[in-house]
Amino acid sequence: MGDKTHTHPGAAGRATAADHPASVRNVVLVGHSGSGKTTLVEALALTAGAVNRAGRVEDGGCVSDYDDMEHRQQRSVQLSLVPVEWDGIKINLLDTPGYADFVGELRAGLRAADAALFVVSASDGVDGATRMLWEECAAVGMPRAIVITHLEAARADFEEMTRICAEAFGGDDPDAVLPLYLPLHGPPAPDGHAPVTGLVGLLSRKLFDYASGERVASEPGEAELPQLDEARSLLIEGIISESEDETLMERYLGGEQVDVKTLVEDLERAVARGVFFPVLAAAPAADGARQGLGTVELLELITRGFPTPLERAAPRVTTPEGAGRELRMCDPEESLVAEVVKTSSDPYVGRISMVRVFSGTLRADQTVHVSGHGLTDRGHEDHDVDERIGALSTPFGKQQRPVTHVIAGDLACVAKLTRAETGDTLSAKDDPLLMAPWEMPDPLLPLAIEAHSKPDEDKLSQGLARLVAEDPTMRLEHNQDTHQVVLWCLGEAHADVALERLRSRYGVQVDVVPHRVSLRETFGGRAAGRGRHVKQSGGHGQYAICEIEVEPLPGGSGIEFVDKVVGGAVPRQFIPSVEKGVRAQAAKGVAAGHPLIDVRVTLLDGKAHSVDSSDAAFQTAGALALREAAAEAKIHLLEPVAEVSVLVGDDYVGAVMSDLSGRRGKVLGTEQTSGGRTLIRAEVPEIEIGRYAVDLRSLSHGTARFDRRYARHEPMPAQVADRLREEVRAAS
């Protein structure tokens, strides 16, 4: 890193299967939307000789963001794998979406990778969501580096952005975030902005000029030396402070010259251990150029500084019964353990599963065991089956390049695994194993949908099943109370992509309808009712009379039925019939069509006929009695209340609490947490937080997250209930 001067484009770029885990690097690119991740991936592919011009493979398609939907959305919406080769090393570049709605794809990329490149725009800086992601990576010890892009923007300042990154990511040790290169500026443009045309290596003390479209090495001039030497001293001290050789700092401070080879080796070890975080600069190649600025330096960092899969701890696995199992770290000869990190559909190939092999070797035509992840609460079918591996391939844009096998540490795609879903474990048929699923955010934005037409209705169920199989951050709900089909999404963009995929990929047109919460009804006071069902129209008649009393009960009591009939006024065999009729009517509701709860219904008296009374007649009489009692009483609407926990930065606590109060919420308390954040606990009516996932993101600039769970039903304020009834009447 920094001491090489080679300019060759690397291997031919047609990465296939790696031959040993040590020759693989798995790198995920993360950063906010618009920071330049996809452009950087394509620039790296061009420099590595994998594409014929910026972002293009031989058929003219992009290597990343190749999906038609991404073109329409004008942003990445899914995880993309772009394998390239450099100096005999296979690099799996994992390009992730930066928009918060597609954090599931980001999580999948983090699961599959062994190191992360944080891409930061010089024109936008570091946002709160990127800081939070850095902390998450730090918590698991993932090695990281920072790439500053958009240096061509007006007022872009590499040195200032490096300082901001050190402040944002350095924590207690900002000297662990330092640049390896300084930008070299060309002559100023008419607007006064001097473009970056090259880089000066701080360790190698060499100048790398990209102005010609090729990386040309030379010695720095006298003008660059003072700035270079100052930054070089800081870098050397930062590297030595993280060195495993505890005597090196003392020797350096004593005046000993540390040779570049030792510094580079210490730097590589510090980066791989996740204790030193180099800052680099990058820019795409100009038209006709073969190398983008800083791309060679980045490829060197990845191949020499980032860890191999052998340096990643073996995953925690169990047998399907839950017994623990020890595996040797990333051994191609071990028992097979692979994980589906992404599922997609191709109109010609069918389902395609992107897998990371953690142990063993995956081979084409091999029969494997597929263990489901158990997300049945999200509409995913649990499964535990054997399946035969179809074709194995490495993706490159829309192309799939066949391979015969995939060793531990590598990634590839498997065709036609009909039952495997994202998060599933693939293991040996005779040695089934299960990996714990990675943490996924709960989808909290409801999208109620209806089939647009009868043909759409016939295809809707299958389309939705495929949709949730691909995306574990999406939850499918068939609400038994409101009779709505609800897709729970992470945000509006996530919902838009789901609808687009239903339409374009599965041929299902749906209409979005207002989402309804599950309301309930209860009695506001005691009431009596008489149910009379007497009919005689030739043949066998119907005769049943019953008298009941209804009184409210505390919340959570349900429906309680009490028999106080004396003297056999209602024959014993028909009392269960009355209860059945009462409960059936309660389930239908007595005022606005919502289930009745938390009441005691007491059967007091009644009449029967020796011939015409029947089970059906007393069921009808029981229902009529409950309806009559409701007509005489005040019926309260009950709304569901959710317990909400919001984790938010201290700067936004006041705004969030004020917003919760405006939603009729009751703040129960706050708790200070690490990282300058506060946990707010509150109870809020569910009808008020339908769009809270969207509103909270806007309120906190994307830095807050929340979860919710049902607490109870409680009476809705009269004015809100009246407004709701008016809306229902207007809609009907």
C-alpha positions in Angstrom: 0.0 0.0 0.0 1.7 3.1 -1.2 5.1 1.5 -2.0 4.2 -0.1 -5.4 4.4 1.7 -8.7 2.8 -0.9 -11.0 0.2 0.3 -13.5 -1.1 -2.9 -15.0 -4.8 -3.4 -14.9 -4.7 -6.7 -12.9 -6.2 -9.9 -14.1 -8.6 -10.2 -17.0 -11.4 -9.6 -14.5 -13.3 -12.8 -15.3 -13.4 -13.9 -11.7 -14.6 -17.5 -11.3 -14.0 -19.8 -8.4 -11.2 -19.1 -5.9 -8.8 -21.9 -5.2 -8.1 -21.1 -1.5 -9.7 -18.9 1.1 -6.5 -16.9 1.4 -7.0 -15.6 -2.1 -10.4 -14.1 -1.4 -11.4 -10.7 -0.1 -15.1 -10.0 0.7 -15.7 -6.2 0.9 -19.0 -4.4 1.4 -19.3 -0.7 0.3 -21.6 1.3 2.6 -22.5 5.0 2.9 -25.5 7.3 2.5 -27.5 7.5 -0.7 -25.7 9.4 -3.4 -22.2 9.1 -1.8 -20.9 7.3 -5.0 -20.7 3.6 -4.0 -22.0 2.2 -7.3 -19.8 4.6 -9.3 -16.8 3.5 -7.2 -17.5 -0.2 -7.7 -17.7 0.4 -11.5 -14.4 2.4 -11.4 -12.7 -0.5 -9.5 -14.0 -3.0 -12.0 -12.6 -0.9 -14.8 -9.2 -0.6 -13.2 -9.1 -4.3 -12.6 -9.8 -5.0 -16.2 -13.2 -6.5 -15.6 -15.1 -4.2 -17.9 -14.4 -2.6 -21.2 -15.4 1.0 -20.2 -16.7 2.7 -17.1 -19.4 0.4 -15.6 -19.9 -1.7 -18.7 -19.4 -5.4 -19.4 -19.1 -6.8 -22.8 -22.9 -6.8 -23.5 -23.0 -3.1 -22.6 -24.8 -3.6 -19.3 -23.7 -2.1 -15.9 -21.9 -4.3 -13.4 -24.0 -2.7 -10.6 -27.5 -1.2 -10.6 -28.2 -3.2 -13.7 -31.8 -3.9 -12.8 -34.5 -2.0 -14.7 -36.1 -1.0 -11.5 -32.9 0.7 -10.3 -32.8 2.7 -13.5 -36.4 3.8 -12.9 -35.8 4.6 -9.2 -32.5 6.3 -10.0 -30.8 4.7 -7.0 -29.6 1.3 -5.7 -32.4 -0.8 -4.2 -30.7 -4.1 -3.8 -27.4 -5.8 -2.9 -25.1 -6.4 -5.9 -22.1 -8.6 -6.1 -19.3 -7.6 -8.4 -16.3 -10.0 -8.4 -13.0 -8.7 -9.8 -9.3 -10.0 -9.6 -6.3 -8.0 -8.7 -2.8 -9.4 -8.2 -4.1 -13.0 -8.1 -6.7 -12.1 -5.4 -10.4 -12.5 -6.0 -12.3 -9.5 -4.6 -16.0 -9.8 -4.1 -17.3 -6.2 -4.0 -20.7 -6.0 -2.4 -22.5 -2.8 -3.4 -25.3 -1.9 -1.0 -28.1 0.7 -1.2 -27.6 3.8 0.9 -31.3 4.7 1.3 -32.7 3.7 4.7 -35.6 1.8 3.3 -33.3 -0.9 1.9 -31.3 -1.5 5.1 -32.1 -5.2 4.8 -29.9 -5.4 1.7 -27.2 -3.5 3.7 -27.4 -6.0 6.5 -27.1 -8.9 4.0 -24.0 -7.3 2.6 -22.5 -6.9 6.1 -23.2 -10.5 6.8 -21.4 -11.7 3.7 -18.4 -9.4 4.0 -15.2 -9.5 6.1 -14.4 -5.8 5.8 -16.2 -2.5 5.0 -15.4 0.5 2.8 -17.2 3.5 4.1 -17.9 5.8 1.1 -18.2 9.5 2.1 -19.0 12.3 -0.2 -16.8 15.4 0.1 -19.8 17.5 -0.8 -22.2 15.9 1.7 -20.1 14.9 4.7 -21.0 12.2 7.3 -24.6 11.8 8.3 -26.0 10.4 11.5 -27.0 7.1 10.0 -23.5 6.5 8.7 -22.1 7.2 12.2 -24.5 4.7 13.7 -23.5 2.1 11.1 -19.8 2.7 11.9 -20.6 2.0 15.6 -22.3 -1.2 14.7 -19.3 -2.4 12.7 -17.0 -1.4 15.6 -19.1 -3.4 18.0 -18.3 -6.6 16.0 -14.7 -5.6 15.2 -15.2 -5.4 11.4 -12.1 -3.9 9.7 -13.0 -0.6 8.0 -11.5 2.0 5.6 -12.9 5.3 4.4 -13.1 6.5 0.8 -13.7 10.2 0.1 -15.5 10.7 -3.2 -16.9 13.7 -5.2 -13.6 15.6 -4.9 -14.5 17.3 -8.2 -17.4 19.2 -6.4 -17.1 22.9 -5.8 -15.6 23.6 -2.3 -14.7 20.0 -1.9 -11.8 19.8 0.6 -10.1 16.5 1.3 -8.2 17.7 4.3 -11.3 19.1 5.9 -13.3 15.9 5.2 -10.5 13.8 6.7 -10.8 15.9 9.9 -14.5 15.4 9.9 -14.1 11.6 9.5 -11.6 11.5 12.3 -14.0 13.3 14.5 -17.0 11.2 13.5 -15.3 7.8 13.4 -12.3 8.1 15.6 -14.1 8.1 18.9 -11.5 8.3 21.7 -8.7 7.7 19.2 -9.0 10.2 16.3 -5.4 9.4 15.4 -6.6 5.9 14.2 -8.3 7.7 11.3 -5.6 9.1 9.0 -5.0 9.5 5.2 -2.6 7.2 3.4 -2.4 9.7 0.4 -2.8 13.4 -0.1 -4.5 14.7 -3.2 -2.5 16.5 -5.9 -4.3 19.4 -7.5 -4.0 20.6 -11.1 -4.3 24.2 -12.4 -7.4 26.0 -11.1 -10.4 26.1 -13.3 -12.2 29.4 -14.2 -14.3 29.0 -11.1 -11.2 28.9 -8.9 -11.6 25.2 -8.1 -8.4 23.2 -8.7 -9.2 19.6 -9.8 -7.5 16.6 -8.2 -5.3 15.0 -10.7 -3.2 12.7 -8.6 -2.1 11.4 -5.2 1.0 11.6 -3.1 1.8 8.4 -1.1 2.8 9.3 2.4 4.7 6.1 3.1 6.3 5.6 -0.3 6.9 9.4 -0.8 5.9 8.9 -4.4 3.6 10.9 -6.6 0.9 9.1 -8.6 -0.4 11.2 -11.5 -3.8 10.1 -13.1 -4.1 13.1 -15.4 -3.4 11.0 -18.5 -5.9 8.3 -17.6 -3.1 6.0 -16.5 -1.4 5.9 -13.1 2.1 7.3 -13.6 4.5 7.3 -10.8 7.2 10.0 -10.2 9.0 11.8 -7.4 7.2 14.7 -5.7 8.5 18.2 -6.3 9.8 20.6 -3.7 6.4 22.2 -3.4 4.8 19.0 -2.1 7.5 18.0 0.4 6.6 20.2 3.4 2.9 19.2 3.4 3.9 15.6 2.7 6.4 15.3 5.5 4.0 16.8 8.1 1.2 14.4 7.2 3.7 11.5 6.9 4.9 12.0 10.5 1.3 11.9 11.8 0.6 8.7 9.8 3.8 7.0 11.0 3.0 7.8 14.6 -0.6 6.6 14.1 0.6 3.3 12.7 3.3 2.8 15.3 0.8 3.5 18.1 -1.3 0.5 16.9 1.8 -1.7 16.3 2.0 -5.1 18.0 5.7 -4.3 18.6 5.5 -2.3 21.8 9.1 -1.2 21.5 8.7 0.5 18.1 7.2 3.7 19.4 10.0 4.2 22.0 12.6 3.5 19.3 10.9 5.9 16.9 10.7 8.7 19.5 14.3 8.1 20.2 15.2 9.0 16.7 15.4 5.6 15.0 14.3 5.6 11.4 11.7 2.9 10.8 11.9 1.4 7.4 8.9 1.6 5.0 8.6 -2.2 4.8 8.0 -2.5 8.6 5.6 0.4 8.5 3.5 -1.1 5.7 3.4 -4.5 7.4 2.3 -2.9 10.7 -0.3 -0.9 8.8 -1.7 -4.0 7.1 -1.9 -5.8 10.4 -3.6 -2.9 12.1 -6.2 -2.5 9.3 -6.9 -6.2 9.3 -7.4 -6.2 13.1 -9.8 -3.3 12.9 -7.8 -0.9 15.0 -6.6 1.5 12.3 -8.9 3.1 9.6 -7.1 4.5 6.6 -8.6 7.4 4.6 -8.3 7.3 0.8 -9.6 9.4 -2.1 -11.2 8.0 -5.3 -12.8 9.3 -8.5 -14.2 7.6 -11.6 -12.1 7.4 -14.7 -12.6 10.2 -17.3 -14.0 9.2 -20.7 -11.6 7.0 -22.5 -9.4 6.6 -19.4 -8.6 3.1 -18.0 -8.0 4.0 -14.4 -9.9 6.2 -12.0 -8.1 8.3 -9.5 -7.2 6.3 -6.4 -8.6 3.0 -7.7 -5.2 1.3 -7.8 -4.5 2.4 -4.2 -7.9 1.1 -3.1 -7.3 -2.3 -4.8 -3.9 -2.5 -3.1 -5.5 -1.7 0.3 -8.2 -4.4 -0.2 -5.8 -7.1 -1.3 -3.0 -6.4 1.2 -4.7 -4.7 4.2 -8.2 -6.3 4.5 -8.5 -9.7 6.1 -9.0 -13.0 4.4 -12.0 -15.1 5.2 -9.5 -17.3 7.3 -9.2 -14.4 9.7 -13.0 -14.3 10.4 -14.3 -16.2 13.4 -16.1 -19.4 12.5 -19.9 -18.9 12.6 -22.0 -20.2 15.5 -23.9 -23.2 14.2 -26.2 -25.7 15.8 -27.9 -28.9 14.7 -31.6 -28.5 13.9 -32.3 -29.8 17.4 -30.3 -26.9 18.9 -27.1 -28.7 20.0 -24.0 -26.6 19.5 -21.4 -27.6 16.9 -17.7 -26.6 16.6 -16.3 -25.9 13.1 -12.7 -25.3 12.0 -12.3 -21.7 10.7 -13.2 -21.4 7.0 -11.9 -24.9 6.0 -12.9 -26.1 2.5 -12.6 -29.7 3.8 -15.0 -29.2 6.7 -18.7 -30.0 6.7 -20.7 -27.6 4.5 -22.2 -24.5 6.0 -23.4 -21.8 3.6 -26.0 -19.1 4.0 -28.4 -17.5 1.5 -27.7 -13.7 1.8 -30.0 -12.6 -1.0 -32.8 -14.1 -3.1 -33.9 -12.8 -6.4 -35.9 -13.9 -9.4 -34.9 -14.0 -13.1 -37.7 -14.3 -15.8 -35.6 -16.9 -17.6 -33.6 -18.7 -14.9 -36.2 -18.5 -12.0 -35.1 -18.1 -8.4 -31.4 -17.2 -7.9 -29.9 -17.5 -4.4 -26.7 -15.6 -3.6 -24.8 -17.6 -1.0 -21.7 -17.1 1.2 -19.9 -20.3 2.0 -18.5 -20.2 5.5 -17.3 -23.8 5.7 -16.8 -26.7 3.3 -17.2 -26.7 -0.4 -20.4 -26.2 -2.4 -20.5 -28.1 -5.7 -22.9 -28.1 -8.6 -25.5 -30.9 -8.7 -24.9 -31.6 -5.0 -27.8 -32.4 -2.8 -27.9 -30.1 0.3 -30.1 -29.6 3.3 -32.0 -26.3 3.5 -32.9 -25.2 7.0 -35.5 -22.4 7.2 -34.9 -19.4 9.4 -38.3 -19.6 11.2 -39.6 -16.1 10.4 -43.1 -17.4 10.4 -44.3 -14.3 12.1 -43.4 -12.3 9.0 -45.3 -14.5 6.6 -42.4 -16.8 5.7 -43.0 -20.5 5.6 -40.9 -22.5 7.9 -39.1 -25.4 6.1 -36.5 -28.1 6.6 -35.9 -29.9 3.3 -33.3 -31.4 1.0 -32.7 -29.8 -2.3 -30.4 -30.3 -5.3 -28.0 -27.5 -6.2 -28.6 -26.3 -9.7 -26.1 -24.4 -11.7 -23.4 -22.5 -9.8 -22.2 -19.1 -11.1 -20.6 -15.8 -10.3 -22.7 -12.8 -11.2 -21.4 -9.9 -13.3 -24.1 -7.4 -14.1 -26.9 -9.4 -15.9 -24.5 -12.1 -16.8 -24.0 -15.4 -14.8 -20.6 -17.0 -15.3 -20.6 -20.7 -14.6 -18.4 -22.3 -12.0 -18.1 -25.9 -10.8 -17.6 -25.3 -7.1 -17.4 -22.6 -4.4 -15.0 -23.0 -1.5 -15.2 -21.7 2.1 -14.9 -17.9 2.1 -16.2 -17.3 -1.4 -19.6 -16.1 -2.7 -21.6 -17.3 -5.7 -25.1 -17.7 -7.0 -27.2 -20.9 -7.0 -30.0 -21.4 -9.5 -33.4 -22.9 -8.8 -33.4 -23.6 -5.1 -37.2 -23.6 -4.9 -37.6 -23.6 -1.1 -34.5 -21.6 0.0 -35.2 -18.1 1.2 -32.9 -15.2 2.4 -31.3 -16.1 5.7 -31.6 -19.9 5.2 -28.7 -22.3 5.9 -27.4 -24.8 3.3 -25.5 -27.7 4.8 -24.6 -31.3 4.0 -27.5 -33.7 3.5 -26.1 -36.2 6.0 -25.0 -33.5 8.5 -27.7 -30.8 8.7 -26.7 -27.6 10.5 -28.3 -24.2 11.2 -26.8 -20.7 11.4 -28.5 -18.1 13.6 -30.1 -15.5 11.4 -28.7 -12.0 11.4 -30.6 -9.2 13.0 -33.1 -7.5 10.7 -35.2 -4.4 11.4 -38.9 -4.8 11.9 -41.0 -3.4 9.1 -43.3 -0.9 10.7 -45.0 0.9 7.8 -48.3 -0.8 6.8 -49.4 -1.1 3.2 -52.9 -2.4 2.8 -53.5 -3.8 -0.7 -56.3 -5.3 -2.8 -56.1 -7.2 -6.1 -57.0 -4.8 -9.0 -59.1 -7.4 -10.9 -60.1 -11.1 -10.7 -57.1 -12.3 -12.7 -54.9 -10.3 -10.3 -56.6 -11.9 -7.3 -55.8 -15.4 -8.7 -52.1 -14.5 -8.9 -51.8 -12.3 -5.7 -51.1 -15.1 -3.2 -48.2 -16.6 -5.2 -46.8 -13.2 -6.0 -46.8 -12.1 -2.3 -45.2 -15.4 -1.2 -42.4 -14.9 -3.7 -42.0 -11.3 -2.6 -41.5 -12.1 1.1 -39.3 -15.0 0.3 -36.9 -12.6 -1.4 -37.0 -9.9 1.3 -36.9 -10.8 5.0 -37.5 -7.2 6.0 -41.0 -7.4 4.6 -43.8 -8.9 6.6 -47.1 -10.3 5.1 -50.2 -10.1 7.3 -53.7 -11.4 6.6 -55.6 -9.4 9.3 -58.5 -11.5 10.6 -60.2 -8.5 12.1 -60.1 -6.0 9.3 -59.9 -8.7 6.5 -57.1 -6.7 4.9 -54.0 -8.0 3.2 -51.1 -5.9 4.7 -47.5 -5.7 3.5 -45.4 -4.2 6.3 -42.5 -2.3 4.8 -39.6 -0.2 6.1 -40.6 3.0 4.3 -42.3 4.5 1.3 -39.5 3.7 -1.1 -39.5 0.1 0.1 -43.3 0.0 -0.4 -42.9 1.5 -3.9 -40.4 -1.2 -4.9 -42.6 -3.9 -3.5 -45.6 -2.7 -5.7 -43.3 -2.4 -8.7 -42.0 -5.9 -8.3 -45.5 -7.3 -7.9 -46.5 -5.6 -11.2 -43.4 -6.1 -13.3 -41.9 -9.3 -12.0 -45.0 -11.3 -11.0 -47.6 -9.7 -13.2 -49.9 -8.7 -10.3 -51.6 -5.3 -10.3 -52.8 -4.2 -6.9 -54.6 -1.2 -5.5 -53.5 0.5 -2.2 -56.3 1.1 0.2 -56.4 2.9 3.6 -55.0 0.7 6.4 -57.4 0.0 9.2 -56.5 -0.8 12.8 -58.3 -3.5 14.7 -61.0 -1.6 16.7 -63.2 -3.2 19.4 -66.6 -2.3 21.0 -67.7 -2.5 24.6 -70.7 -1.5 26.7 -70.5 1.8 28.5 -72.9 0.7 31.2 -75.5 -1.9 32.2 -78.2 -2.7 29.7 -81.0 -5.4 29.3 -82.2 -7.0 26.1 -84.9 -9.4 25.1 -84.5 -11.7 22.1 -87.7 -13.0 20.6 -87.5 -15.4 17.7 -91.0 -16.8 17.0 -92.0 -17.9 13.5 -94.8 -20.1 12.2 -95.2 -20.4 8.5 -96.4 -23.9 7.9 -94.5 -27.0 8.8 -92.0 -27.0 11.7 -92.0 -23.6 13.5 -89.3 -21.7 15.4 -89.8 -20.5 19.0 -87.2 -19.1 21.4 -87.3 -16.2 23.8 -84.5 -15.1 26.1 -83.8 -12.2 28.4 -80.3 -11.1 29.2 -78.4 -8.4 31.1 -75.1 -7.0 29.9 -72.5 -5.2 32.0 -69.0 -3.9 31.2 -65.9 -5.7 32.6 -62.3 -4.5 33.1 -60.0 -4.5 30.1 -58.8 -7.9 29.0 -61.7 -9.8 30.4 -63.2 -10.9 27.1 -66.7 -12.2 26.9 -68.1 -13.8 30.1 -71.4 -15.7 29.9 -73.4 -16.4 33.1 -76.5 -18.6 33.5 -79.0 -17.5 36.1 -82.1 -19.1 34.7 -84.4 -20.6 37.4 -87.3 -22.9 37.1 -86.3 -24.3 33.7 -87.7 -21.3 31.8 -85.0 -22.1 29.2 -84.3 -25.8 29.0 -80.8 -26.8 29.9 -80.0 -28.2 26.5 -80.6 -24.7 24.9 -78.6 -22.6 27.3 -75.3 -23.3 25.4 -77.2 -22.3 22.2 -78.0 -18.9 23.7 -74.3 -18.5 24.6 -73.3 -19.5 21.1 -75.6 -17.0 19.6 -74.4 -14.2 21.9 -70.7 -15.0 21.2 -71.4 -15.1 17.4 -73.1 -11.7 17.5 -70.3 -10.3 19.7 -67.7 -11.4 17.2 -69.6 -9.4 14.5 -70.1 -6.4 16.7 -73.2 -4.6 17.9 -72.7 -1.0 16.7 -70.0 -0.3 14.1 -69.1 -3.9 13.1 -66.1 -4.3 15.4 -65.8 -7.3 17.8 -67.4 -6.8 21.2 -65.2 -7.5 24.2 -64.9 -7.0 28.0 -68.6 -7.6 28.9 -70.5 -10.1 31.1 -73.7 -11.4 29.6 -76.1 -12.9 32.1 -79.0 -15.1 30.9 -81.9 -14.3 33.3 -85.1 -15.8 31.8 -86.8 -17.0 28.7 -89.5 -19.2 27.2 -89.4 -22.3 25.1 -91.9 -24.5 23.1 -92.1 -28.2 23.4 -92.1 -28.7 19.6 -90.9 -25.6 17.9 -87.8 -24.7 20.1 -84.4 -25.7 18.7 -80.7 -25.0 18.9 -80.8 -22.7 15.9 -83.8 -20.7 17.3 -82.1 -20.0 20.6 -78.9 -19.0 18.9 -80.9 -16.5 16.9 -82.7 -15.3 20.1 -79.4 -14.9 21.9 -78.0 -12.7 19.1 -81.2 -10.6 19.0 -81.1 -10.1 22.7 -77.5 -8.8 22.6 -78.4 -6.4 19.7 -81.4 -5.0 21.6 -79.3 -4.5 24.7 -76.8 -2.6 22.6 -79.5 -0.4 21.2 -80.4 0.7 24.7 -76.8 1.4 25.9 -73.9 3.6 25.1 -71.3 1.7 23.1 -67.7 2.7 23.4 -65.2 2.2 20.6 -61.9 0.7 21.8 -58.7 1.4 19.9 -55.4 -0.6 20.2 -52.6 1.1 22.1 -49.0 0.3 21.3 -46.0 0.4 23.6 -43.4 2.4 21.6 -39.7 2.6 22.3 -37.8 5.3 20.4 -34.0 5.4 20.4 -33.0 8.9 19.3 -30.0 11.2 19.4 -30.1 13.7 22.3 -30.4 16.6 19.9 -33.8 15.4 18.8 -35.3 14.2 22.1 -37.5 17.3 22.6 -38.9 17.2 19.1 -39.7 13.5 19.3 -41.4 13.8 22.7 -43.5 16.8 21.4 -44.5 14.8 18.4 -45.5 11.8 20.4 -47.7 14.1 22.6 -49.3 15.4 19.4 -50.3 11.8 18.6 -52.2 11.4 21.8 -49.2 9.5 23.2 -48.3 9.2 26.9 -44.6 9.4 27.6 -43.8 6.9 30.3 -40.1 7.7 30.8 -36.7 8.3 29.2 -33.4 6.5 29.7 -29.9 7.8 28.7 -27.9 5.3 26.6 -24.5 5.2 25.1 -23.4 7.2 22.1 -25.3 10.4 23.1 -28.7 8.8 22.6 -31.9 8.6 24.7 -34.5 5.8 24.8 -38.0 7.2 25.0 -40.8 4.9 26.2 -44.4 5.8 25.4 -47.9 4.5 24.8 -49.5 5.7 21.6 -52.8 4.7 19.9 -52.0 2.6 16.9 -54.3 4.7 14.7 -51.8 7.6 15.3 -48.6 5.8 14.3 -49.5 4.3 10.9 -46.9 6.5 9.2 -44.6 6.9 12.2 -41.7 5.1 10.4 -41.7 7.8 7.8 -42.3 10.7 10.1 -39.7 9.8 12.7 -37.1 9.4 10.0 -37.8 13.0 8.8 -38.0 14.3 12.3 -34.6 12.9 13.3 -32.8 13.1 10.0 -32.6 9.4 9.8 -30.9 8.8 13.1 -33.7 7.4 15.2 -35.3 4.0 15.2 -38.3 2.6 17.1 -40.1 -0.6 17.9 -43.7 -1.2 18.9 -45.8 -3.9 20.4 -49.4 -4.2 21.2 -50.3 -3.3 24.8 -54.1 -3.3 25.1 -57.4 -1.8 23.8 -58.7 1.2 25.6 -61.7 3.6 25.0 -61.3 6.0 22.1 -62.0 9.7 22.9 -65.5 10.6 21.8 -64.5 13.3 19.3 -62.1 10.8 17.6 -64.7 8.1 17.6 -67.3 10.5 16.0 -64.8 11.6 13.4 -64.0 7.9 12.6 -67.7 7.1 12.2 -68.2 10.0 9.9 -65.3 8.9 7.7 -66.8 5.4 7.5 -70.2 6.8 6.6 -68.7 9.0 3.9 -66.7 6.1 2.5 -69.7 3.9 2.3 
